Amino acid sequence: MQKMWNETRMNGTIDGYEVFRSTSTISSNVSTPTFVINKADSLILTDTALTNLTKYYYRLRAYKGTTSKTYSALSNELFAQ
């Protein structure tokens, strides 16, 4: 499955994105991303580790910085089946 998102707005430069995936609703206090996109100009994710007929929920947030990261707010939840 391939997912695309609109660019997240943050003050300053965006260094990448963290994507969270779950088979249940994703809370706003998540900490460990399922995927990290280290290129700020790429908002395309190909997710191949899926089980047929299973509903998956996704949220993402932008970050800037490498060792000490500053995060945007989490996106609204998106789901796919």
N, C-alpha and C positions, 0 to 999 in steps of 0.2 A: 504494500500500500504506500502511496506517496502522498504526503501532506505538504501544503504550502500555506504560509501565514503572511499577513500584511506586516510591514515593518513596525516594530515597537518603537515608540518615541521615548527618548531619554535626553536629558541635558548632556551635551558633549558627545564624545565618541563612543560607539558601541563596539565592543571587542568580540562579542559572541552571544550565544543563546543557550539556555538550559531548557530541555524539554522533559516533561514529566508524563509518564504513561502509566495507567492503571486499569484494572478491570472493574473498579468501583470509583465513585466520585472522589476527586482529588481535593484535599483541604487546602486552605491558604497558608498553612505553616509547614509545607513540604521542605525537605532539605537535600535529599539525594536525587539528582536528576537521572533519568533513564538514558538520555542522550545529551551530549554537549556538542554544539556547533561552534567551532572556533573561528569561523569566518563571519564577520559582521554583514557581509554582502550576500550571504546565502541563507534563505529561509525555506529551503526545500529539504525534507527529510524522507528518506525511503526506509520504511519500517518493514522488515521481512520476517521478524520473529513473532508471527501472529498465529493464532489458532482460528480456524474457520468457524463462522457463526458465533464468535465471541465479541461482545461489545467492549471497545476500548475507549478510555477517556484520556484526553491530552490537555495539558496546560503548558505554557512556556513563559519565560521571563528573559529579558535582555540583561547583559552585564557589561561593565567596563572595569578594566584593571586585570592584572594577572595573578599576583600573589594576594593582594587585598582587593576583593571584588565589591563593587557597588551594584545593587540590583534594582531593576524596575519593578513595578507591581506585576503580579501574575496576570496572565491573560484570562479572559473568560474561558470556561471549559468548552471543549469540542469533543464530540464523540463520533465514532464510526463503528460499523459492524459489517 
